[in-house]
């Protein structure tokens, strides 16, 4: 039987190892990002490689085939999206003066009403102020968006993300089963069964949320982008895609996309039909997400509360920047599983039962 001193020593060892690991990740957060991205890609593509293996292919050949298919799909899609966004932003910047004039005309009745209430108010000066300031602000906003897009492409073009991430993803995908087997061989025999059960629960949670939610985000982003584009909304592709991509944060994606779309519609359109079309796009998107996409692709047994997801994203972004945002949801899922397991153990303990 293990003594209390040996149990305490084991706990101190694992606690010290965990602290060292956290410090290591924090110090090398900028270097780890392409490796973390490669590991995530390998994890996401592992089931696809497994299916090719069942068809009789070797693991290496299955990995090569999966990586080639992923590149064939992703590279043209990214190039197409970036080119379309760049075109829309350029159109938006060129149309800023027309938007400002349209908004000033729409605010003229309000200014006349204010002049009746406040005779000292000079409508012409207010309109000139609105024209100059709104035009400058909208142009700055457009340039900021364009710089973000171009900055994102510059980031993607870095050697670390172009070379390191695919290489890490390839080896992780090829050797995933070997890694799992070696880790199982290092587990303490006394707790091996319990750890394996928790690992299966973590894998189920991650697979249900990350893979399912990724599909939901892509489908919603495509739907919103195409819908707003067909409505004739400038920047509709960018706003729609943005709303879909961040829809893994409940309500944040749809609400932010809806507000941005309405603001752009106010500046761009003079009739009510486009407003109805924009509202219809988001209503249909929410209906599809709530009744078909999320139940079918994500499921109800993931166990990640929306507040927990938002906290994890904020904490990850503050602590580790982009790397923290990338690993926030997987870490939140793992912590959630471990907490549920700890609560189950606690309710069986004498501390709870008295």
Steps between C-alpha positions, in 0.01 A plus 500: 500500500632844412584716799373855545849635439529318164155627392599853599829463311317383186261793520788744539675345201198531270424851625859609437492342153177682418644835615815447291287415198288815542810719534652333194188570291480862618866578433504337156143595397615674180712199395244235593220638282586315173557178697167538681329570167658188352386285793145635474493434124632148557233434762220632278609296197573177690151348446528558125837325488351217707226449242755475219689243708185290524490499119837321498744790468810526717507774763768694311312487170175593676675797662643621168159469336323690780758781501482537121119513511512758782742720301294465182191622686655762731747687277255599221233582760731733693622673184143545373374637833789744540463631144125549544548676833767727356272592210207574730708715735635704207143554376391601849778758538419651158128524591556671837412854375167375362422328831571819690277708274222245536528499879502881517179515293336244728594706806372831358147462652660435836718811466201715409314370802800576721517853357139556602583387851837678512494817282872562551583176322638548147395205278747582222794487739377174650458346155847611396639355822323172432627487143863562587520284810290208376689485173833494679383243754351269236813522286717424801272206584531365148877542497527325835301205366716490188817510707369216716436289191840577350665456841332162535638394164844619604468294816391193305793547264751472783739214462397347832138468397570397143764236573486399866124459541445261203805295597383469862147419382632227267708326766230534765243354261727217391616405849185587697420139595865441600495808725179382666643152556822635653310736730279211615815303581620781732180521702517392866356148514286571805317787329531385137136397459370818659730719287401319181132553578560872549708514180213343305258752651736786410534368144121470469456857624770642273378306198140604566578867547806585290428292191126557517522871578760551229255361245222720641720812478603431139143427388358804681779727378439390141124544537524847655764615251307381194169628640631849577681512166175419319331776700745740336665600827850640464741303720226236519744218431738611774230575758319172428813289515610674820157442660515130413856440612444644850163328541667241724453768768122474550303803376815713458550415132139548392444818706824670393444405136140621510593836657783559250274407209222734612747788547639446151148470357400833660793670328457325166128456427212744473215245475367255757523181290875445557449534876236227489737280297784550749273418795369193315854372440582504873161359602539208261860451613397485864219258418735269312763517774261434789286231338729314262872585506582505871279201601627285212868598488580597860236324708369568848745290700812715460457659842668837430299792638506820288628706795784253554597524132503883506708504820747251353543708183554823694743338743691325219525820297628701796754240613634360172369723221409323176634169632267533799200561273591194296527260795240663729205280404692167511645591841155608622355167383773305683455700820124455476534121474746485791277722715197278433709197593623671818145593599386141443784373724421764762135393521616144572748607767452507875555877492169537313311207651603591853 
